Amino acid sequence: VVLTAGVLQKITRSDPGEIFVFRNIANQFNITDLSALSVIEYTIEELKVDHIIVCGHYGCDSVNASISKDQDDHTGQNGYTGLWVQNIKEVELNVKKQIYNICATDIVQRAWKRGRKVFIHGLVYNIETGLLKDLNAANCLEILSKPLDFPVDEKIIIQHSELPPVTDEFSVTLRFKLESYDSNWIAIFHKGAKHEIRTPSFWLTPTTAIPHAQLSTNVKNYFGINHHSKMLELNKWYHLGYILSVPLKRFNIYLNCEPTTPISIENQFVLFNDDPLKIGHSPGHADFKGQI
């Protein structure tokens, strides 16, 4: 499936019907657009498509119209086109935003929950050079390919150098099944050598086992967000999505496709770190007991 600027079929030399193409002005995926939602649902559920591409191109007139100060009544705020493209600031950022919107749909979240490997790609085409820029290149790592029982004899620690490079946004998705509660915080994952370094980290609250995601900023070491769900049930599979985007200034988590209200990270800097990522454990906290 491709949400595209119209160039991808030519440069891939694909046959008619080989790529399912959906087009609109500036490659917008709006969560209120029934047409776009229907395309995503139909291709994932009926056609069993595993790869979705959002493809923009440099020099896009729609993007230029959005950021231009010399807009007429049709592309400006008074026209329908202006309303459609008013939040676009830059081509690559626009593609990333649409990827974020697609990942946030209950359609994709449900597919991931069922174990479907649906991949969302971002590409930008350079018309002058004929080159494609992959905005997601080498930016995905599968740590656990099948359920693993925790606690494990040899604790899982992923070194920073083994992880995909992160500059200003990332997401983590996993499934877990909790076998017992604890009076202490339970660690699902934590990247940070010190207790006060938390980007990213995900925990279950003491006793009540309510999902709680954290990151660190220049304002707060523990910038956290609770999911609005009730106490988690034991021996039940849950699907988790942790999403952070500094360019979009949004921080959110999903549990079984249900999102929290996104938290704005305006006027503060997210503190990333070069420390290892620990799965199912963290010093000073309870080890996770169950499956991830």
Long-range contacts (C-beta under 8 A, 24 or more apart in sequence): 1-39, 1-40, 1-43, 1-44, 1-49, 1-51, 1-52, 1-53, 2-52, 2-53, 2-54, 2-55, 3-27, 3-29, 3-36, 3-52, 3-53, 3-54, 3-55, 3-98, 4-53, 4-54, 4-55, 5-55, 5-56, 5-57, 5-60, 5-125, 7-55, 7-57, 7-125, 7-127, 8-53, 8-55, 8-123, 8-125, 11-125, 11-130, 11-132, 20-47, 20-49, 25-62, 25-81, 25-84, 25-85, 26-56, 26-60, 26-62, 26-63, 26-66, 26-84, 26-85, 26-88, 26-94, 27-54, 27-55, 27-56, 27-94, 27-95, 27-98, 28-84, 28-85, 28-98, 29-54, 29-98, 29-101, 29-102, 30-101, 31-101, 31-104, 31-105, 37-105, 37-107, 40-102, 40-105, 40-107, 40-108, 41-107, 44-107, 44-108, 44-111, 44-116, 44-118, 45-107, 49-118, 50-116, 50-117, 50-118, 50-119, 51-118, 51-119, 51-121, 52-102, 52-118, 52-119, 52-120, 52-121, 53-121, 53-122, 53-123, 54-95, 54-98, 54-99, 54-102, 54-120, 54-121, 54-122, 54-123, 55-95, 55-122, 55-123, 55-124, 55-125, 55-132, 56-91, 56-92, 56-94, 56-95, 56-123, 56-124, 56-125, 57-91, 57-124, 57-125, 57-126, 57-127, 58-91, 58-124, 58-125, 58-126, 58-127, 58-128, 59-127, 60-91, 62-88, 63-88, 63-90, 63-91, 63-94, 91-124, 92-122, 92-124, 92-133, 92-135, 93-247, 95-122, 95-123, 95-124, 95-135, 96-122, 96-135, 96-169, 96-245, 96-247, 96-248, 97-247, 97-248, 98-122, 99-135, 99-136, 100-243, 100-245, 100-248, 100-250, 103-171, 103-241, 103-243, 104-243, 104-252, 104-254, 104-259, 106-257, 109-239, 109-241, 109-254, 109-257, 110-257, 112-173, 112-239, 112-241, 113-175, 113-239, 113-256, 113-257, 115-175, 138-164, 138-165, 139-164, 139-165, 140-164, 143-279, 144-174, 144-279, 144-292, 147-175, 147-177, 147-291, 147-292, 148-291, 148-292, 149-290, 149-291, 150-280, 150-287, 150-288, 150-289, 150-290, 150-291, 150-292, 151-280, 151-281, 151-287, 151-288, 151-289, 152-280, 155-278, 155-280, 155-281, 156-278, 156-279, 156-280, 156-281, 157-276, 157-277, 157-278, 157-279, 158-276, 158-277, 158-278, 158-279, 159-276, 160-191, 160-273, 160-274, 160-275, 160-276, 160-277, 163-277, 166-272, 168-245, 168-246, 168-247, 168-270, 169-244, 169-245, 169-246, 169-247, 169-248, 170-200, 170-244, 171-241, 171-242, 171-243, 171-244, 172-200, 172-202, 172-240, 172-241, 172-242, 173-239, 173-240, 173-241, 173-242, 174-239, 174-240, 174-292, 175-237, 175-238, 175-239, 175-240, 175-292, 176-237, 176-238, 176-240, 176-288, 176-290, 176-291, 176-292, 177-235, 177-236, 177-237, 177-238, 177-290, 177-291, 178-204, 178-209, 178-232, 178-234, 178-235, 178-236, 178-238, 178-288, 178-289, 178-290, 179-234, 179-235, 179-289, 179-290, 179-291, 180-234, 180-289, 180-290, 181-207, 181-208, 181-209, 181-234, 182-206, 182-207, 182-286, 182-289, 183-207, 184-285, 184-286, 185-212, 185-285, 185-286, 186-285, 186-286, 186-287, 186-288, 186-289, 187-278, 187-280, 187-281, 187-282, 187-285, 187-286, 187-287, 187-288, 188-240, 188-279, 188-280, 188-288, 188-292, 189-277, 189-278, 189-279, 189-280, 190-277, 190-278, 190-281, 190-282, 190-285, 191-273, 191-275, 191-276, 191-277, 191-278, 192-216, 192-273, 192-275, 193-273, 193-275, 193-276, 194-275, 195-283, 195-284, 196-221, 196-222, 197-221, 197-271, 197-273, 197-275, 198-222, 198-223, 199-244, 199-270, 199-271, 199-272, 199-273, 200-242, 200-244, 201-282, 202-240, 202-242, 202-253, 203-285, 204-232, 204-288, 211-238, 211-240, 211-253, 211-255, 213-242, 213-251, 213-253, 215-244, 215-251, 215-270, 215-271, 216-270, 216-271, 216-273, 217-265, 217-268, 217-269, 217-270, 217-271, 218-268, 218-269, 218-271, 219-267, 219-268, 220-268, 223-251, 223-263, 223-265, 223-268, 225-251, 225-252, 225-253, 225-260, 225-263, 226-260, 227-253, 227-255, 227-258, 227-260, 228-258, 228-260, 229-255, 229-258, 235-290, 244-270, 246-270
